[in-house]
Amino acid sequence: MTTLESPVRNVMLETDRGRFAACRAGSGEPVVLVGGYLGSKEDFAPLLPLLAAAGYAAWAVDHHGQHESPGSDDPSAYTLSAMAQDLLAVVGEVGEGEPAHVVAHCAGAAVAHAAAVALPRAVRSFAPLGSLLTGSEKETAFLTWCADAVAAEGAAGLRNLVDHWVRTDPDRADLMRTRLSTTRTGHLVGFARLLCGPRAGVGELAGSGVPLLFVHGVDDEFTGSPEEYQRTARRFGRDAVAVEGAGHCVQLDRPQETAEALIGFWRAVSADRRRVPAAEGR
């Protein structure tokens, strides 16, 4: 796969659900990438030029209230349904009415999952990165702690956590500290709390017909083991892609391998779609 450089532009998307900050690169079939809790569009920076070079229009987007996207300070504005509708509005805008491939990291996968179940025809395919789609006890405990810390102290309640992450990833120190201060406190509380509540079921997604690919780092200790990923993927009749040398943020740790897995998946999805009319005509 080529790794030719492709210009990445920062834009503000105007949708009927409001304005969303985005980074975009390339042209072709649309791809929408959404980050997780305490993440942002910048978490996909290494992927964008790789996807663009392969012939895709790649858009990485901040959620409502996250980093550079405007949003409410009211935690109750951040429901799973509302955030799913936000994502569908973004898909509709970048796809100009056509479906888009959706890639979502960690907690963002819960939003993308709900969007795919709500309007399957808008989602050409769905690839969760570092997510089993169902929240574990470990994740719920972490998110509950985060929501309580922000509710009590504002964003400052998570400063020690972010400082810990900075020590393990100093090259991203400015981004991690900046987006903690720019993200709305309503988002930090509301997004965390909604993730601790009911989510769309894996069975609902299986019944939607949306093609699915799980991609995860072999060394991801936050969401689950490779065996757990394989068990979940096999419920859809698929294998999960386990990326060697990657942890929870597989797209940052191994962008080339992650891009190759995604592009191979999308090409297979497109080939399957082209075969359907011929099969029906026999």
C-alpha positions in Angstrom: 0.0 0.0 0.0 1.3 3.4 -0.9 2.2 5.9 1.8 2.2 9.1 -0.3 1.6 12.3 1.6 -1.8 13.8 1.3 -2.6 17.3 2.7 -4.7 17.3 5.8 -7.0 20.3 6.2 -8.8 21.5 9.3 -12.4 22.5 8.6 -15.7 23.2 10.4 -18.6 21.1 9.2 -22.0 22.7 9.1 -24.8 20.2 9.7 -28.5 20.3 10.8 -27.2 19.1 14.2 -24.8 22.0 14.6 -21.1 22.6 13.8 -18.4 19.9 14.1 -14.6 20.4 13.9 -13.0 18.0 11.5 -9.7 17.1 9.9 -10.1 15.9 6.3 -7.8 14.4 3.6 -8.3 12.9 0.2 -11.3 12.2 -2.1 -13.3 9.2 -3.0 -15.6 7.0 -0.9 -16.3 8.8 2.4 -14.9 7.6 5.7 -15.8 9.1 9.0 -13.5 8.5 12.1 -14.7 9.4 15.6 -12.7 9.3 18.8 -13.4 8.0 22.3 -13.8 9.6 25.7 -10.9 12.0 26.4 -10.0 11.7 22.7 -10.4 13.9 19.6 -10.0 13.9 15.9 -6.2 14.3 16.2 -6.1 10.6 17.4 -6.5 9.7 13.7 -3.8 12.0 12.3 -1.5 9.2 11.3 -4.3 7.4 9.5 -5.6 10.2 7.4 -2.9 10.5 4.8 -2.7 6.7 4.4 -6.5 6.4 3.8 -6.4 9.4 1.4 -3.5 7.9 -0.6 -5.6 4.7 -1.0 -8.4 6.7 -2.6 -10.7 7.6 0.3 -12.1 10.9 1.6 -11.2 10.6 5.2 -12.9 12.8 7.8 -11.9 12.7 11.5 -14.4 14.6 13.6 -14.7 15.9 17.2 -18.0 14.9 18.9 -20.4 17.6 20.1 -18.6 19.5 23.0 -15.3 17.6 22.4 -12.1 19.7 21.9 -12.8 22.1 19.0 -16.5 21.3 18.4 -19.0 23.6 20.1 -21.2 22.0 22.6 -23.4 22.2 25.7 -22.2 22.5 29.3 -25.3 20.5 30.4 -24.4 16.8 30.9 -28.0 15.8 30.1 -27.5 17.0 26.5 -25.1 14.0 25.9 -27.4 11.0 25.4 -26.5 8.0 23.3 -29.4 8.8 21.0 -28.3 12.5 20.6 -24.7 11.7 19.9 -25.7 9.0 17.4 -27.9 11.5 15.6 -24.9 13.9 15.6 -22.8 11.3 13.9 -25.5 10.5 11.3 -25.7 14.2 10.5 -21.9 14.3 9.9 -22.2 11.2 7.7 -25.0 12.8 5.7 -23.0 15.9 5.2 -19.6 14.4 4.1 -21.3 11.7 2.1 -23.7 14.1 0.4 -26.5 11.6 1.1 -24.5 8.5 0.3 -23.4 6.1 3.1 -20.0 6.3 4.7 -17.6 3.8 6.2 -17.4 4.6 9.9 -14.4 3.9 12.2 -14.6 4.6 15.9 -12.1 4.3 18.7 -13.0 2.9 22.2 -16.0 4.8 23.6 -16.7 6.4 20.3 -17.7 2.9 19.1 -20.8 3.0 21.4 -21.9 6.1 19.5 -21.2 4.6 16.1 -22.8 1.4 17.1 -26.0 3.2 18.1 -25.9 5.2 14.8 -25.6 2.0 12.7 -28.5 0.4 14.5 -30.7 3.5 14.2 -30.0 4.1 10.4 -28.2 1.1 8.9 -28.5 2.5 5.3 -26.3 5.4 6.3 -23.3 3.2 7.4 -21.5 1.4 4.6 -19.4 -0.5 7.1 -18.4 -0.1 10.7 -15.0 -0.8 12.2 -14.6 -0.4 16.0 -11.0 0.1 17.1 -10.1 -1.1 20.6 -13.7 -1.8 21.5 -15.8 -4.9 22.1 -18.9 -2.7 21.9 -20.2 -3.8 25.3 -18.8 -2.0 28.4 -16.8 -4.1 30.9 -16.9 -3.6 34.6 -13.4 -2.2 34.4 -14.5 0.4 31.8 -17.6 1.3 33.8 -15.6 1.8 37.0 -13.1 4.1 35.1 -15.9 6.2 33.4 -17.8 6.5 36.7 -14.7 7.8 38.4 -14.1 10.3 35.6 -17.7 11.6 35.6 -17.6 12.0 39.4 -14.2 13.7 39.3 -15.3 16.3 36.7 -18.7 16.9 38.4 -16.8 17.7 41.6 -13.8 19.6 40.3 -14.4 20.4 36.7 -11.7 19.4 34.1 -9.1 19.8 36.8 -10.4 16.6 38.3 -8.8 14.6 35.5 -5.5 16.6 35.4 -3.6 13.9 37.3 -4.9 11.2 35.0 -3.8 13.2 31.9 -0.4 14.0 33.5 0.1 10.2 33.9 -0.7 9.7 30.2 1.7 12.5 29.3 4.6 10.7 31.0 4.0 7.6 28.9 3.5 9.6 25.7 5.3 12.9 26.0 5.1 13.7 22.3 1.4 14.2 22.6 1.6 16.3 25.9 0.4 19.6 24.4 -2.6 17.9 22.7 -3.7 16.0 25.7 -3.5 18.9 28.1 -5.1 21.3 25.6 -8.1 19.2 24.8 -8.8 18.6 28.5 -9.2 22.3 28.9 -11.1 22.9 25.6 -13.6 20.0 26.0 -16.8 21.1 27.6 -17.3 19.9 31.2 -20.9 18.8 30.2 -19.3 16.5 27.6 -16.8 15.1 30.1 -19.6 14.3 32.5 -22.4 13.4 30.2 -20.4 11.2 27.7 -18.9 9.2 30.6 -22.3 8.7 32.3 -24.1 7.6 29.1 -21.4 5.0 28.5 -22.3 3.5 31.9 -25.9 3.0 30.8 -27.7 0.7 28.4 -26.1 0.4 24.9 -27.4 -1.0 21.6 -27.0 -4.8 21.7 -24.5 -6.7 19.5 -27.5 -8.7 18.2 -29.2 -5.6 17.0 -26.1 -4.7 14.9 -25.9 -8.2 13.5 -29.5 -7.9 12.4 -28.8 -4.6 10.6 -26.7 -6.0 7.9 -23.9 -3.5 8.4 -20.5 -5.1 7.6 -18.3 -5.1 10.7 -14.6 -5.5 11.5 -13.0 -5.5 14.9 -9.4 -4.1 15.0 -7.5 -4.2 18.2 -3.9 -4.2 19.6 -2.6 -7.4 20.8 -1.3 -5.6 23.9 -4.6 -3.8 24.7 -5.1 -4.3 28.4 -8.0 -1.9 28.8 -10.8 -3.5 26.8 -10.1 -7.2 26.4 -7.8 -10.0 25.4 -7.4 -11.3 21.8 -9.5 -14.3 22.8 -12.4 -12.0 23.9 -12.2 -10.1 20.6 -12.3 -13.4 18.6 -15.3 -14.6 20.6 -17.2 -11.4 19.9 -16.2 -11.3 16.2 -17.3 -14.9 15.6 -20.8 -13.9 16.7 -20.8 -12.1 13.4 -19.1 -14.9 11.5 -15.8 -13.0 11.3 -12.4 -12.9 12.8 -11.0 -9.9 14.6 -7.8 -8.3 13.3 -5.2 -8.4 16.1 -2.3 -5.9 15.4 1.1 -6.9 16.9 3.0 -4.2 18.8 -0.1 -2.1 19.5 -2.0 -1.3 22.7 -5.3 0.4 23.2 -4.8 3.1 20.6 -4.0 0.8 17.7 -4.3 3.6 15.2 -1.5 5.6 16.9 0.7 2.6 17.7 0.6 0.9 14.3 -1.1 3.2 11.8 0.2 1.4 8.7 -1.1 -2.0 9.8 -4.4 -0.5 11.0 -4.8 1.3 7.6 -4.1 -1.9 5.7 -6.7 -3.8 7.7 -9.3 -1.1 7.2 -8.6 -0.7 3.4 -8.7 -4.5 2.8 -12.0 -4.7 4.7 -13.5 -1.8 2.7 -12.4 -3.2 -0.6 -14.0 -6.6 0.3 -17.2 -4.7 1.3 -17.3 -3.0 -2.1 -16.6 -6.2 -4.0 -19.5 -7.9 -2.1 -21.8 -5.0 -3.0 -20.9 -5.3 -6.7 -21.6 -9.0 -6.7 -25.2 -8.7 -5.3 -27.0 -7.7 -8.5 -25.3 -10.5 -10.5 -26.4 -13.1 -7.9 -30.0 -11.8 -8.0 -30.0 -12.0 -11.8 -29.2 -15.7 -12.0 
